[in-house]
């Protein structure tokens, strides 16, 4: 917090070990009941196109505040009117997702059972320990007897701040466990491996993570990895895949505003064979998309 002048709070996002500018921020306001405050950022324009996300219950639930409370939709500031009986309110660039949320997700899906004798095809485990000793979560779901003809790996949070990808990973896991025709096929033919937090320490400590010095986790998938998580992934996937790795999806988030924030896209591969596979995947995704989010 830079300073408070009347009803205006001047803030600056903490990008501690980041090379250059980035936009992630998350803060809590106490003692503002009945006031309308304007929060203005000193470092560029780090408010996204949906406005801030906010939580009135210490992070248990989140919703978008909307663009109408922004200062001219500039991306540099937003105003918020606190109810008369308001307690602490959290604000964030997006909707945070940490290990607490992952545990709640596992608790929510862990009690399910399918028809007859078919039980939950899911196994939670640990990939490795982070630099600071935290367990890095891992989950297998689908056909777990070793006989699945296809194996699929899904990772996210190579950049700690790209939190919305975690909700998409939940959706992929729930599709494998769903009691419908697609779920049944997946459980008969696919073993899914999900790693929800590649930058585990960054997620739990509130780092933004992208362009971290000397390099971030996303740029550490190389011959000389410096992070235990990326080293463990590079060791695990060839062994676990056993030549049956049909797809590997690394989930990221779109940009903060403009064209990159309004489209779902893939980052193209420089490898011609990989790019051909991505185009096949894109065509299939376009053909089956049924939800409210367009993909072309």
C-alpha positions as a printed Julia matrix, in Angstrom:
296×3 Matrix{Float64}:
   0.0     0.0     0.0
   1.52    3.29   -1.09
  -0.8     5.72    0.71
  -4.4     6.57    1.64
  -5.86    9.97    0.82
  -9.46   10.38    1.94
 -11.44    7.66    0.16
  -8.68    6.79   -2.32
  -6.17    4.0    -1.7
  -3.02    3.9    -3.83
  -1.6     0.4    -4.32
   1.27   -1.27   -6.11
   1.34   -4.99   -6.92
   4.2    -6.91   -5.3
   6.24   -8.47   -8.11
   9.29   -9.11   -5.89
  11.39  -11.52   -8.0
   9.78  -10.75  -11.36
  11.66   -9.48  -14.4
   9.64   -6.5   -15.61
   5.98   -5.63  -15.12
   3.22   -8.11  -14.36
  -0.34   -7.63  -13.17
  -1.15  -10.08  -10.35
  -2.49   -8.68   -7.07
  -4.61   -9.85   -4.12
  -5.41   -7.86   -0.98
  -7.86   -7.64    1.93
  -9.68   -4.58    3.28
 -10.82   -4.29    6.89
 -12.79   -1.54    8.61
 -14.45   -0.08    5.5
 -18.11   -0.82    6.34
 -20.45    1.8     4.89
 -17.74    3.54    2.85
 -17.16    3.81   -0.88
 -13.46    3.56   -1.63
 -11.48    3.9    -4.84
  -8.47    1.62   -5.27
  -5.93    3.0    -7.73
  -2.76    1.25   -8.88
   0.55    3.06   -9.19
   2.06    0.48  -11.56
   0.42    0.55  -15.01
  -3.11   -0.94  -15.52
  -3.5    -4.26  -13.7
  -7.33   -4.56  -13.57
  -8.79   -7.03  -16.06
 -11.73   -6.77  -18.42
 -14.22   -8.25  -15.89
 -13.18   -5.87  -13.16
 -11.82   -7.26   -9.88
 -12.99  -10.47   -8.27
 -14.11  -10.04   -4.67
 -14.93  -12.25   -1.7
 -16.97  -11.11    1.33
 -16.31  -14.36    3.25
 -12.51  -14.58    3.61
 -12.03  -16.36    0.28
 -14.69  -19.07    0.6
 -16.63  -17.74   -2.41
 -15.76  -15.3    -5.17
 -17.59  -13.34   -7.85
 -16.75  -10.65  -10.39
 -17.46   -7.11   -9.27
 -17.99   -6.1   -12.91
 -16.64   -3.41  -15.18
 -19.23   -0.83  -14.11
 -17.3    -0.17  -10.89
 -14.07    0.59  -12.73
 -12.73    4.07  -13.16
 -13.79    4.55  -16.77
 -12.91    0.89  -17.47
  -9.31    2.12  -17.67
  -7.8    -0.88  -15.95
  -5.93    1.38  -13.54
  -8.52    1.75  -10.74
 -11.85    0.54   -9.4
 -14.33    1.77   -6.81
 -16.25   -0.4    -4.35
 -19.14    0.42   -2.03
 -18.94   -1.61    1.18
 -22.29   -2.53    2.8
 -23.0    -0.99    6.23
 -22.46   -4.32    7.99
 -19.5    -5.37    5.85
 -16.72   -7.41    7.39
 -13.34   -7.97    5.72
 -13.48   -8.1     1.91
 -10.84   -9.6    -0.33
 -10.1    -8.34   -3.83
  -8.04  -10.09   -6.48
  -7.17   -9.9   -10.14
  -8.97  -13.24  -10.57
 -10.48  -15.96   -8.39
  -7.71  -17.46   -6.23
  -7.21  -21.22   -6.14
  -4.77  -22.8    -3.67
  -4.21  -26.14   -1.99
  -7.19  -25.43    0.28
  -9.45  -25.32   -2.79
  -7.92  -28.5    -4.22
  -8.59  -30.32   -0.94
 -12.2   -29.09   -0.98
 -12.54  -30.38   -4.56
 -11.2   -33.82   -3.6
 -13.55  -33.94   -0.61
 -16.45  -33.02   -2.88
 -15.81  -35.69   -5.51
 -14.35  -38.36   -3.22
 -17.67  -39.51   -1.81
 -19.19  -40.44   -5.15
 -19.88  -44.0    -6.25
 -21.21  -45.17   -9.57
 -23.91  -47.7   -10.38
 -23.53  -51.27   -9.23
 -20.14  -52.28   -7.88
 -18.28  -49.55   -9.76
 -16.44  -47.29   -7.33
 -14.59  -44.01   -7.7
 -11.69  -44.54  -10.17
  -9.41  -41.98   -8.58
  -6.13  -42.0    -6.68
  -4.63  -38.9    -5.06
  -0.9   -38.79   -4.37
   2.21  -36.63   -4.31
   4.55  -35.79   -7.2
   7.45  -34.56   -5.04
   8.29  -32.02   -2.35
   8.7   -28.37   -3.32
  11.84  -26.35   -2.56
  10.27  -25.34    0.76
   9.1   -28.83    1.64
   5.46  -28.61    0.6
   3.9   -31.75   -0.92
   3.16  -31.18   -4.61
  -0.22  -32.76   -5.31
  -0.91  -35.27   -8.07
  -4.02  -37.22   -9.04
  -4.74  -40.2   -11.29
  -8.25  -40.85  -12.54
  -9.99  -43.08  -15.06
  -8.76  -46.58  -15.81
  -6.12  -47.29  -13.19
  -5.39  -51.01  -13.71
  -2.53  -50.31  -16.12
  -4.5   -51.42  -19.17
  -5.7   -48.07  -20.5
  -4.81  -47.77  -24.2
  -4.47  -43.98  -23.82
  -2.77  -41.86  -21.2
  -3.37  -38.12  -20.82
  -1.38  -35.68  -18.67
  -2.83  -32.34  -17.52
  -0.79  -29.72  -15.65
  -1.34  -26.11  -14.64
   0.09  -23.27  -12.54
   3.54  -23.28  -14.09
   2.94  -19.57  -13.48
   1.49  -19.32   -9.99
  -0.87  -16.42  -10.71
  -2.72  -18.13  -13.59
  -5.36  -19.34  -11.15
  -8.37  -19.67  -13.44
  -6.74  -22.65  -15.15
  -7.23  -24.65  -11.95
 -11.01  -24.46  -12.35
 -10.67  -25.8   -15.91
  -8.59  -28.72  -14.61
 -11.37  -29.52  -12.12
 -13.75  -29.69  -15.08
 -11.5   -32.12  -16.97
 -11.3   -34.42  -13.94
 -15.06  -34.27  -13.42
 -15.59  -35.21  -17.09
 -13.59  -38.4   -16.52
 -15.7   -39.21  -13.45
 -19.07  -38.2   -14.93
 -21.91  -40.69  -15.1
 -22.53  -40.19  -18.79
 -21.46  -41.82  -22.06
 -18.27  -39.76  -22.36
 -17.26  -40.43  -18.77
 -17.86  -44.16  -19.21
 -15.67  -44.25  -22.34
 -12.91  -42.29  -20.63
 -12.92  -44.61  -17.61
 -12.61  -47.61  -19.9
  -9.89  -46.21  -22.15
  -7.95  -43.38  -20.48
  -5.71  -42.99  -17.47
  -5.55  -39.3   -16.6
  -2.66  -37.78  -14.65
  -3.32  -34.29  -13.22
  -0.76  -32.05  -11.51
  -2.68  -29.0   -10.23
   0.19  -26.83   -8.9
   3.53  -26.97  -10.69
   4.8   -23.85   -8.88
   3.51  -25.05   -5.5
   5.43  -22.59   -3.31
   4.43  -19.67   -5.51
   0.75  -20.61   -5.35
   0.72  -20.81   -1.55
   2.83  -17.69   -0.97
   0.94  -15.4    -3.34
   3.67  -15.0    -5.96
   2.65  -14.03   -9.46
   5.32  -16.35  -10.86
   5.64  -15.41  -14.52
   9.11  -14.2   -15.58
  10.49  -15.16  -12.17
  14.27  -14.75  -11.95
  16.34  -16.6   -13.07
  13.51  -18.36  -14.94
   9.98  -19.43  -14.15
   8.7   -23.01  -13.99
   7.24  -22.85  -17.5
  10.71  -22.18  -18.93
  12.35  -24.8   -16.72
  11.28  -27.86  -18.75
  14.8   -28.41  -20.06
  17.86  -30.57  -19.54
  18.99  -28.72  -16.42
  15.83  -27.97  -14.36
  16.26  -25.92  -11.2
  12.87  -26.67   -9.62
  12.0   -30.04   -8.06
   8.52  -30.01   -9.61
   9.75  -29.66  -13.19
  12.49  -32.21  -12.61
   9.9   -34.66  -11.28
   7.6   -34.09  -14.27
  10.44  -34.68  -16.73
  11.33  -37.9   -14.9
   7.77  -39.14  -14.47
   6.03  -38.6   -17.8
   8.19  -40.88  -20.0
   8.0   -43.7   -17.44
   4.31  -43.29  -16.7
   3.4   -42.78  -20.37
   4.94  -46.1   -21.45
   4.57  -45.05  -25.07
   0.82  -44.49  -24.66
   0.84  -40.76  -23.89
  -1.9   -39.59  -26.25
  -2.04  -35.97  -25.1
  -0.33  -33.57  -22.71
  -2.24  -30.39  -21.84
  -0.58  -27.57  -19.93
  -3.32  -25.14  -18.93
  -2.57  -21.41  -18.79
  -4.66  -18.23  -18.69
  -5.36  -15.58  -21.33
  -4.02  -12.05  -21.2
  -5.25   -9.19  -19.09
  -7.09   -7.19  -21.75
  -7.45   -6.73  -25.48
  -7.42   -9.52  -28.07
  -5.49  -11.98  -25.89
  -8.05  -11.74  -23.08
 -11.13  -12.44  -25.19
 -10.15  -15.58  -27.09
  -9.44  -19.17  -26.1
  -6.28  -20.12  -27.94
  -3.39  -22.53  -28.13
   0.23  -21.46  -28.16
   1.47  -23.02  -31.39
   4.34  -25.5   -31.41
   7.5   -24.74  -33.38
   7.8   -28.46  -34.08
   5.92  -29.27  -37.33
   4.73  -32.64  -36.03
   3.53  -31.08  -32.78
   1.75  -28.28  -34.66
  -0.03  -30.83  -36.85
  -1.24  -32.63  -33.72
  -2.41  -29.33  -32.22
  -4.43  -28.58  -35.36
  -6.11  -31.99  -35.14
  -6.94  -31.32  -31.48
  -8.27  -27.84  -32.34
 -10.54  -29.22  -35.06
 -11.93  -31.84  -32.68
 -12.47  -29.27  -29.93
 -14.32  -26.94  -32.32
 -16.52  -29.82  -33.51
 -17.65  -30.9   -30.04
 -17.82  -27.52  -28.24
 -21.32  -27.12  -26.77
 -20.9   -24.64  -23.92
 -21.19  -20.86  -23.81
 -17.5   -20.25  -24.61
 -16.82  -20.23  -28.37
 -13.78  -22.01  -29.81
 -12.84  -21.76  -33.46
